[in-house]
Amino acid sequence: MPTAESDAALLAVADALEARQGELLDANAADLERMGSDDARYDRLLLTPARIADIAEGIRNVAALPSPLGITLESIKRPNGMLIRKVSVSFGVIGAIFEARPNVIFDIFALCFKAGSACVLKGGHEAADSDAKAIEIIRDALAAAGAPVDAAVLLPPTHEAAARLLEARGEVDLLIPRGSRKLIDFVRDNARVPVIETGAGVCHTYFHTSGDIATGRDIIFNAKTRRVGVCNALDCLVVDRDRLESLPALCYHLADKNVEIHADEEAYHALEGAYPYLVQASEDDFGREWLDYKLTVRTVSGLDEALEFISRHGSHHSECIVAENREATERFLASVDAACVYANVSTAFTDGAQFGFGAEIGISTQKLHARGPMALREITTYKYLITGAGQTRP
């Protein structure tokens, strides 16, 4: 499709989403009722008018971005006059498997459509009603805009459909799982289709001995409580032993959200009597993605131990240092092996829209092809175009 036509179709989908949000909210309410509010996935499943408005705005942002296709990434003129151009092209068909996240249907569709690929979507049974209504809205809008409706296809929420998708070599060019560690591991271990992983987010914030209390307090509160069910939420606060006296000040706002702190022995004594929701951490609490109003606190002796701890317990997703010391900051940024490494910024910003990408298919924690928020450029591939004037190889 010409870019102008595909952009118009995306805008039509955004308009239809807002016009039919009542239908989507009703479907979502049915899913939520089956799940129950005590489920850790509840927040991810939940749709609200504000979240739907954000989704529609994300679709419009994708439509407004330049096309990622047909871009000359590299051009080489050989001594024999042969011209070699490396040009971006679409993947073709992108499959996505996800769990209780109806919003990702719109994100994945918008990015794939803009990047010239069809998408085959497989959601979980937890969001069956929401997913069905979402794809209905998308396909109806595409039909009304004169665009190909099969650019977006939703498979049934069954294990059989997932198995077919995993084995669709030759029909699906790329598969992206988005969900729990269990789901991601299953897809990676069983797929015959090439996979880009979106990893679980075990995210740390390290409060260095030079850290500013006000900066640390605000970052910790935002990263932990903005949305606990997302992969960029804070799971573990790592604090220098020299700054344990600052721990109550860093954490006291968390009590407003009833955050339960699982503290190691030293941190526990520093918070005892100063923080109401406090328990002693077990070793299993470290390296855990909480997806809940819970936070682990670990005491370290300095930057070296902090780096070792994060290396051992992190998931290569998003890590942060709060520090005023430039040397420590630069070493942290250079040393931590993660897709996104922050200095004095909340990990909540690990998001395609926040990076200016319009939306994302997921956060890749691997190093092959794509890393970090996967948006338009990351879901294209390339080919070499070679032109000449009759050159032959001796």
Stockholm file with secondary structure:
# STOCKHOLM 1.0

chainA/1-394         MPTAESDAALLAVADALEARQGELLDANAADLERMGSDDARYDRLLLTPARIADIAEGIRNVAALPSPLGITLESIKRPNGMLIRKVSVSFGVIGAIFEARPNVIFDIFALCFKAGSACVLKGGHEAADSDAKAIEIIRDALAAAGAPVDAAVLLPPTHEAAARLLEARGEVDLLIPRGSRKLIDFVRDNARVPVIETGAGVCHTYFHTSGDIATGRDIIFNAKTRRVGVCNALDCLVVDRDRLESLPALCYHLADKNVEIHADEEAYHALEGAYPYLVQASEDDFGREWLDYKLTVRTVSGLDEALEFISRHGSHHSECIVAENREATERFLASVDAACVYANVSTAFTDGAQFGFGAEIGISTQKLHARGPMALREITTYKYLITGAGQTRP
#=GR chainA/1-394 SS CCHHHHHHHHHHHHHHHHHTHHHHHHHHHHHHHHHCTTSTTHHHHCCCHHHHHHHHHHHHHHHHSCCCSSCEEEEEECTTSCEEEEEEEECSEEEEEESSCTHHHHHHHHHHHHTTCEEEEECCGGGHHHHHHHHHHHHHHHHHTTCCGGGEEECCSSHHHHHHHHTCBTTBSEEEEESCHHHHHHHHHHCSSCBCCBCCCCEEEEECTTCCHHHHHHHHHHHHHSCTTSTTSEEEEEEEGGGGGGHHHHHGGGGGGTCEEEECHHHHHHHTTTCSSEEECCGGGTTCCCCSSEEEEEEESSHHHHHHHHHHHCCSSEEEEECSCHHHHHHHHHHCCSSEEEESSCGGGCSTTTTTSSCCSEEECSSSSCCEEECTGGGEEEEEEEECSSCCCC
#=GC SS_cons         CCHHHHHHHHHHHHHHHHHTHHHHHHHHHHHHHHHCTTSTTHHHHCCCHHHHHHHHHHHHHHHHSCCCSSCEEEEEECTTSCEEEEEEEECSEEEEEESSCTHHHHHHHHHHHHTTCEEEEECCGGGHHHHHHHHHHHHHHHHHTTCCGGGEEECCSSHHHHHHHHTCBTTBSEEEEESCHHHHHHHHHHCSSCBCCBCCCCEEEEECTTCCHHHHHHHHHHHHHSCTTSTTSEEEEEEEGGGGGGHHHHHGGGGGGTCEEEECHHHHHHHTTTCSSEEECCGGGTTCCCCSSEEEEEEESSHHHHHHHHHHHCCSSEEEEECSCHHHHHHHHHHCCSSEEEESSCGGGCSTTTTTSSCCSEEECSSSSCCEEECTGGGEEEEEEEECSSCCCC
//
